[in-house]
Amino acid sequence: MKSKFVVCIGAALVDEIFISQNPIHIGTSNPSDFSKSVGGVARNIAGLLAQLNHPIELIAHFGNDSEGDWIIEKCREVGIGLEHSLRNEKSSGRFLALLHPNGELHTGASYSNIETEISPEFLQSKTDFLETAELLVIDCNLSKETIDWLLNFSIQNNISIIVEPVSLSKSKKMKDANWSNVLIYTPNELELDELDEIQHKENQINNLLKQGLKNLWIRSGKDGSTMYNSEKTVHLAASQINIIDSTGAGDAALAGWIHGWLLNFPPEKCLQYGHTLANMILQIKGAELENLNRELLDSEFKKYHLQ
């Protein structure tokens, strides 16, 4: 069976992670352990899917600097295609996270030039390539104008598209979006509220599905996650694991779900693969699994889910 081609569009960053050694105190220095890894939502998803042997192209921005060199090297190590990415004199992006001792995010800060550099005009020059994709995966690090352009492009070319909201502030870019061709949207409850905070949660969900959204996947941390569509609602509890670092766990969950979708697995199994890959990321520092392959993922899957 010929593999389906996926294009991920969004951020590729340097992640700098500080894990506080003690309960965090505001307004003062907190002694921490430190790790550095390659990150960015779109890049994280692309990297995991490439390791799982899916053909992947990443469209992102890289600076002509040492950070750009390093991110590009890391992308190529796992087999991510970069032919259609952009590199120029603008600085490469960074993400800094401060985590509680239990690995949960306390706060983060990000810097990136992606909003101005990966523009509708830039993507217009890539339409011949984009038309070959089986699936587009985008993150809300992109500008609202670029997101809207990609949503319309996916409709015009009948290409499924997945949207990752990234964060509370960036999820606002999906207000008044055209949902009619979106395969899956992946907010937590706070990010869902940014679309219409007046509505009751059930009404919010029904409204999005009525507008054409195929699947709404709400992540609830230790309470698991729930997938909503027009046919049914499926909840999956979180596994009991020792969390080291939550960075990239949501990206891994989505990559696991996409892996299952590309292999034509049933919806419930796709959700289970999403949780499995997230569990693997939660138990390491950073968002990279150096030895990931399909055999390892299948082995981990059997630990958490009965077949």
C-alpha positions in Angstrom: 0.0 0.0 0.0 1.4 3.4 -1.0 2.0 5.7 2.0 0.0 8.9 2.2 1.9 12.2 2.0 1.6 14.7 5.0 2.6 18.3 5.0 3.1 20.0 8.4 3.1 23.8 8.4 4.0 25.8 11.5 6.7 26.4 14.0 10.2 24.8 14.3 11.9 26.1 17.4 14.7 25.5 20.0 13.0 24.4 23.2 14.7 25.4 26.5 13.2 23.6 29.4 13.7 24.4 33.1 12.3 21.9 35.6 12.1 23.5 39.1 13.7 21.4 41.8 11.2 22.7 44.4 7.7 24.2 44.4 7.8 27.3 42.3 8.0 30.7 44.0 6.8 33.8 42.0 9.0 36.8 41.8 12.3 35.1 42.6 14.8 32.7 41.1 13.9 29.0 41.2 16.8 26.4 41.1 16.1 24.1 38.2 17.3 21.3 36.0 17.8 22.3 32.4 17.4 20.5 29.0 17.5 21.7 25.4 15.7 20.1 22.5 14.3 20.8 19.1 10.7 21.8 19.2 7.8 23.7 17.7 4.4 22.1 17.3 4.5 21.4 13.6 8.1 20.2 13.8 7.3 17.9 16.7 4.4 16.3 14.9 6.5 16.0 11.7 9.4 14.5 13.5 7.4 11.8 15.2 5.5 10.9 12.0 8.8 10.7 10.1 10.2 8.3 12.7 7.1 6.2 12.2 8.0 5.9 8.5 5.4 8.3 7.0 6.5 10.6 4.2 6.6 14.1 5.8 7.4 17.6 4.5 7.7 20.5 6.9 7.1 24.1 5.9 8.6 26.3 8.6 10.9 29.3 9.0 14.6 29.0 9.9 17.1 31.7 10.6 20.6 31.9 9.1 22.0 31.4 12.5 23.5 28.6 14.7 20.0 27.7 16.1 18.7 27.3 12.5 21.6 25.1 11.6 20.9 22.9 14.6 17.1 22.6 14.1 17.7 21.7 10.4 20.2 19.1 11.3 17.8 17.6 13.8 15.0 17.5 11.3 17.1 15.8 8.7 18.3 13.2 11.2 14.8 11.8 11.5 13.9 12.2 7.8 11.8 15.3 7.7 11.7 16.9 4.2 12.6 20.6 4.2 12.6 21.5 0.5 9.7 23.9 0.8 10.7 25.6 4.1 12.0 29.2 4.2 15.4 30.3 5.5 16.5 33.9 5.7 18.2 36.5 8.0 15.4 36.7 10.5 16.2 34.9 13.8 15.2 31.3 14.4 12.5 30.8 17.0 12.7 29.8 20.6 10.4 28.4 23.3 11.2 28.6 27.0 9.3 26.6 29.6 9.3 26.6 33.4 7.9 23.3 34.7 6.8 22.3 38.2 8.8 19.4 39.8 6.0 17.0 38.7 6.6 18.0 35.0 3.5 20.1 34.5 3.9 23.4 32.7 3.9 26.5 35.0 4.5 29.0 32.3 6.2 29.4 28.9 7.4 32.0 26.5 7.9 31.8 22.8 9.6 33.9 20.1 9.2 33.3 16.4 9.1 35.1 13.0 6.7 32.6 11.5 3.7 34.9 11.5 5.3 37.3 9.0 7.5 34.8 7.1 5.2 31.9 6.4 2.6 34.2 4.8 -0.3 33.6 2.3 2.0 35.1 -0.4 4.8 32.6 0.4 2.4 29.6 0.4 0.8 30.8 -2.8 4.2 30.0 -4.4 4.0 26.5 -3.1 0.5 25.6 -4.3 1.7 23.0 -6.9 3.4 21.1 -4.1 0.6 21.6 -1.5 -1.9 20.1 -4.0 0.0 16.8 -3.8 -0.7 16.4 0.0 -3.0 13.8 1.4 -3.2 15.7 4.7 -2.2 19.2 5.9 -1.4 19.6 9.6 -1.1 23.3 10.7 -0.5 25.0 14.0 -1.8 28.4 15.3 1.7 29.8 15.5 0.9 30.9 11.9 -0.9 34.2 11.4 -4.7 34.3 11.3 -4.5 35.3 7.6 -2.3 32.4 6.8 -4.5 30.0 8.7 -7.6 31.2 6.9 -5.7 30.9 3.5 -4.9 27.3 4.3 -8.4 26.4 5.4 -9.8 27.8 2.2 -7.0 26.1 0.2 -7.9 22.7 1.8 -11.6 23.2 0.8 -10.8 24.2 -2.8 -8.5 21.2 -3.3 -10.5 18.7 -1.1 -7.5 18.0 1.1 -8.1 17.1 4.8 -6.6 19.6 7.3 -5.9 19.3 11.0 -5.5 22.3 13.3 -3.5 22.4 16.5 -4.4 25.6 18.6 -0.9 25.7 20.4 -1.9 27.9 23.3 -4.7 29.9 24.9 -3.7 33.2 23.2 -3.0 31.6 19.8 -6.2 29.6 19.7 -8.1 33.0 19.3 -7.0 32.9 15.7 -9.6 30.2 15.0 -12.5 32.5 15.9 -14.9 32.8 12.9 -12.9 30.2 11.0 -14.3 28.1 8.2 -14.6 24.7 9.8 -16.2 22.9 6.8 -13.1 20.8 5.9 -11.3 20.5 9.2 -10.7 16.8 10.1 -9.8 17.5 13.7 -9.3 20.4 16.1 -7.5 19.7 19.4 -8.1 22.3 22.1 -8.2 22.0 25.9 -11.3 23.4 27.6 -9.8 26.9 28.0 -8.9 27.1 24.3 -12.4 25.9 23.4 -13.8 28.8 25.4 -11.8 31.3 23.4 -14.0 30.5 20.4 -17.3 31.4 22.2 -17.0 31.8 26.0 -20.7 32.7 26.4 -22.0 29.4 25.2 -22.3 26.3 27.4 -19.7 23.6 26.6 -22.2 21.3 25.0 -23.5 24.1 22.8 -19.9 25.0 21.9 -19.3 21.5 20.7 -22.5 21.1 18.8 -22.0 24.5 17.1 -18.6 23.5 15.8 -19.8 20.2 14.5 -22.8 21.9 12.8 -20.3 24.3 11.1 -18.6 21.2 9.5 -15.8 20.3 11.9 -15.4 16.5 11.6 -13.8 15.7 15.0 -13.3 17.8 18.1 -10.6 16.3 20.4 -10.6 18.0 23.9 -7.6 17.2 26.0 -8.1 17.3 29.8 -4.6 16.4 31.2 -4.8 13.8 34.0 -8.6 13.4 33.2 -7.8 12.0 29.8 -9.4 13.2 26.6 -12.6 13.1 24.7 -13.3 12.9 21.0 -16.6 14.3 19.7 -18.1 14.0 16.2 -21.6 13.9 14.7 -22.0 10.2 15.3 -20.7 9.6 18.9 -18.5 10.7 21.8 -15.5 8.6 22.9 -13.7 9.3 26.2 -10.3 7.7 27.0 -8.9 7.9 30.5 -5.3 8.9 31.1 -2.9 6.2 32.1 -1.2 6.1 35.4 2.4 7.0 34.6 5.3 8.9 36.1 5.4 12.3 34.3 8.8 13.8 33.8 8.1 16.6 31.4 4.8 17.6 29.7 6.5 19.5 26.8 5.3 18.2 23.5 2.8 15.7 24.9 -0.1 17.2 23.0 1.9 17.2 19.8 2.7 13.5 20.4 -0.9 12.7 21.0 -1.9 14.2 17.7 1.0 12.5 15.9 -0.2 9.1 17.3 -3.7 9.8 16.2 -2.5 10.7 12.7 -0.4 7.6 12.5 -3.5 5.5 13.2 -5.5 7.5 10.6 -2.9 7.0 7.9 -3.0 3.3 8.5 -6.8 3.3 8.4 -7.2 2.1 12.0 -10.7 2.5 13.6 -11.3 5.8 15.3 -11.0 4.4 18.9 -7.7 2.8 18.0 -6.4 6.1 16.6 -7.3 7.7 19.9 -5.5 4.9 21.8 -2.4 5.4 19.7 -2.5 9.1 20.4 -2.5 8.4 24.2 0.2 5.9 23.8 2.6 8.2 22.0 1.8 11.0 24.5 2.6 8.6 27.4 6.0 8.0 25.9 6.8 11.7 25.6 5.5 12.4 29.1 8.1 10.1 30.6 11.2 11.7 29.1 12.7 15.2 29.0 11.8 17.2 25.9 9.7 16.3 22.9 12.1 13.9 21.1 12.0 10.1 21.2 15.4 9.2 19.7 14.6 5.5 19.1 11.0 5.7 18.1 9.8 3.3 15.4 6.5 1.4 14.6 7.6 -1.7 16.5 8.4 0.3 19.7 5.1 2.2 19.5 3.2 -1.1 19.0 4.9 -2.6 22.0 4.0 0.4 24.1 0.5 0.3 22.8 0.0 -3.2 24.2 1.0 -2.0 27.6 -1.9 0.4 27.9 -4.6 -0.9 25.6 -6.2 -4.3 25.1 -6.5 -5.3 21.5 
